[in-house]
Amino acid sequence: MTLSFEKTALQGPGPCPVIRSSRLVLRPHRMADADAIAQSLGDFQVTRMLAQVPAPYDRQDAVDWLSRATSGLTPDWPLAITQADDAHLGVVGIELRHGLWHLGYWLNRYYWGKGLMSEAASAAIERFFRRMPEATLHSGAFADNPASLRIQEKLGFSTRRCADLYSRSRNAMAPHIETELTQAGFRPLR
């Protein structure tokens, strides 16, 4: 009897890669990123757009998150967004939650409006679909975050539904637009 093994949702796309795009290097996180993460997520304008991040956010929160993100115990890809100088600018992550693959991201506010998140998300999604072509990628954004929704729309995500979602940083429910993407619908940036 011969057993065949396929990549299942639980196995995931493989180890967290290093991905290079025209302006960015997406790489696995390291504990040395804690200060930069704490500084970025200490800005309520950033954290208020994230569902699972507490406010205020401090260095210990970053260390706790990095301990999980760098453990290698999950199939997730929590990628640090960096440039040539290796400074941590933000995160683009693909993670398995409740059996579904999810794209999440954030960027230090200083780097907003420069097209960096579109570039980072496109590069991560492209690599993910090369490894998991049959997967559906889920994402979304709070309704008061049109910039994030534009990124998703540009990359080919379609709206699934709108529902209230609890935001830890806001300590309240807020309207959230859920989106999804398949490889066939993906529009990579060139």
CORSUL-V922510 format. One line per field, one symbol per residue. phi: phi as a letter, one per 30 degrees, with the letter a starting at -180 (. if undefined). psi: psi as a letter, one per 40 degrees, with the letter a starting at -180 (. if undefined). burial: b if it has 16 or more other C-alpha atoms within 10 Angstrom, else e. A space follows every 50 residues. Layout:
phi: ???
psi: ???
burial: ???
//
This chain:
phi: .cccccdceddidjdedcbcbdcbbcbddbdddeddddddddcdddddcc dccdbdcbddedddddeddcdidbddcdcdcbcediddclbbbbbcbhib dbcbaabeeecdiciddedddedddededdcbdcdcccaladdcbddddd eddedjdcdcabadbdcdddhadbdbccbbbcedcdcddb
psi: hhhihihidddaeaihihhhadeihhiiiideedddddddeehddddeeh dehihihadddddddddddedeeieigghhhiadeehhdahhihihhfei hhhiiiihddeieeeddddddddddddddddgdeihhiaiiidfgddddd ddddeeiihdihiiihhddefiiihhhhiihiddehgii.
burial: eeeeeeeeeeebbeebbebeeeebbbbbbeeebbbbbbebbbebebbbbb bebbbebbbebbbeebeebbeeebbbbbbbbbbeeeebbbbbbbbbeeee bbbbbbbbeeeeeeebbbbbbbbbbbebbeebeebebbbbbbbeeeebbe bbbbbbbbbeeeeebebbbbeeebebbbbbbbbeebbbee
//
